[in-house]
Amino acid sequence: MKKKIVSLLLTGAMVATMAACGSSSNSASTSASAASSKSESAASEAAESASSAASSSAAASSSASSATSESVTAASTTASSAEGTANIDGVQADDAFYEKADLTSLKGKKIGITIQSLQNAYWAGVMSALEDILKENGAEYNIVACDDNSTKQISQIENFISAGDDLIMVHPSDADAVEDACKEAQDAGIKVMCWDDPMENTDADWILNNTSLGVAIGEMAGNFINEHYDENNKAQVALIDYPSTKVLLERGNGIKEGLENVAAGKYEIVAEQPGIEANKAQTAMETILQQYPDCKVVVGVGAGAMIGANEALTTATNGKIPEDMGIFTTDVTKQQLEEIQDPNQAARAIIGFEGSDEDTAKACASMYALILSGQLENKYVYRQVGEINADNIDEIMKGMKG
């Protein structure tokens, strides 16, 4: 994790919704997907979390002008994939947590990985970096994408069972739908890790809190609004969300909460449109601008919202982005980072995860080693997150793929 990514204790899970399929089996196909991801429509995903949920819906304040946030402790309850993504008792991962892992212990281990999509820029980049790490440490691996199709994902898990894998990682299209298949894997003596959801039939869940993630996004935007708007000159805000997916609905609701936390009375949400992929987010923003041409602040649930809205706003302003125009989302893709670096773009900041693609991939591989060696003390592991903006972006860029 890069120095300015902040460790927070979060309490929940995250699901990224993506489309289109890709696969890799000890080959360069994952890397190829990553290399093309900049030109692809980048979906959300993944993406992943920030300032906290405490015993109720209260959230810790975060600042869009700095890369620091407060760590908080959450209420403890039991977890299941059906109950939502907040208030789960778990352990917070930090640098010291991952340093306990011996990546060389992965040599000769068979690892099956099924994710929602490799067409998503975030997942393509991370999986490309993960492929490099597994290869370097002598692991046998098979990375496949399920097309956001639960039936296909179940079949992939069953194939990993038949292959006698040592560990299966699932990034579920529908966590409930794959519970039985994961139980079959456990019954066969295979360790199971879920990336995103708190599941029952797993040995470890690598999770985030979508409400808290949304709050952090909203608070970043709220601080920006405070800098440029007031009660007599309210910001018109567009929310690019994806409410048909439960956890992304939670994230969108968190964004609203975060805005209200720090910028009450200084903004109005004039439109909410779904747009998880960049091209759809662009279309949504173009539609919003037809009715609200003065809409200058955009908040969204993932990379697609930032990339698509940025394109729409660039076109609408003929490339002359005013200082009171800004986009705030989550995920960490190279295209997002490049847009944040460019002062002529509307992209301002994101809530990112461990850091770069390489940082996230190393943390993920460390999870594999910790699970296989029996070193985890709690199956629920909360990821590191923090704000990425113009102040700390250069260091993050060094570890991006593509």
C-alpha positions, 0 to 999 in steps of 0.5 A: 500500500502506498503511503497516502492510502489510509487504513480504515476499519470498515464494516461490510461488503462490496459487489461490483457489477460488470459485464462481458466475459474474458478468461486467463489460464496461466496465459497472457490473456488477462494482461491483454485485457488490462492493456485494452482496458483504457479503450474499453468502457470501464465499469464500476466495480469494484470497487471498494470503501471508506469512512465508516459506519458506527453503531447506526448510520452516522459516518466519520468525516473525510476531507476532499482536500487531504488524503487522511481519514479517521479510523473507526470501530463498528458494531459487531454482528454476525454476517450472511450474504443476505443481510446486507453489507454493514455491521460485520465483526472483522479484522482490519488489514494493514501493511503489517497484516499482509506482511505475515504472508509468505508468498513463496508458500504459494509454489505448487499450489493450484488456485482457481479464480472466478470473477464477474468480468475482465472487460472492467478496467479495474478488474483487468488491471488487478488480475493482470498484476495478480497473474504476475505475482502468482507466476513469480511465486510458482503457483498454478492458477486459472483466472476466468470470468463468468459474464456476470452469470451465476449459472456459468460461475457455478460451473466454473467453481465445479470445474475448479473442484474437479481439478483438485484446486487448493484454493478457490477465489470467487467474486460472485455475480450472486453470492447466494447463488454460489453458496452451495457450490462453495460448500461443495468445494469446502467439503472436498477440502478446498479453501474458499475465499470470497472477494466482496461479499460476506458469505457462509460457505467460505474460509475468508471474505475480503470485504468493504462497506458500501454504505461507508464507501458511499459516505466517503464519496459524498463527503469528498464532493461535499467539501468541493461544494463547500469550496465553490458554492453556498446557500445562495448559489447551490450546486446542481448535482447528478448521481450516476448510480446502479440501484438494481444491484443491492450493494450499489444501491447502498453505495448510492444512498451512502453518497447522499448521506455524505453530501448531507453530512458536510454540504447541507443546504448548498446543493440539490441533487437534480438527477439520478441515472443508472450508468455502471459502464462508461458508455452508459454513464456518458449517455446518462450524463448527456441526457441530464445536461439537456435538462440541467445544463448548469449541472457541474458536480457529479457523484457516482458509484464507480469508475464508469461513472467518472469516465463517462461523465467526464467525457460528457462534461468535456464535450459540453464545455468544449474542453474548458472545464471550470474550477467549480466542476468536479466528478467524485467516485470510487475504483482505481483505474489507470484512465481515472488516474490520468484524468485526475492528473489532467487539470483540464478534466473534470475528474477530481478525486476517488476513494481507492483501495490498497493503492495501485493494481500491483498493491491490490494484487499483492494484498490479494495474493497475501490473502491466499497465502494466509488462508492456505497456511491457516494464519487467519484469525477472523474470516472477515478481513476489511480492506485498506482504503483512502482518498486518491487525489492530485496530492498523492496520485503520482505514486499510485500511478507507478503500480498501475497496469495497462 
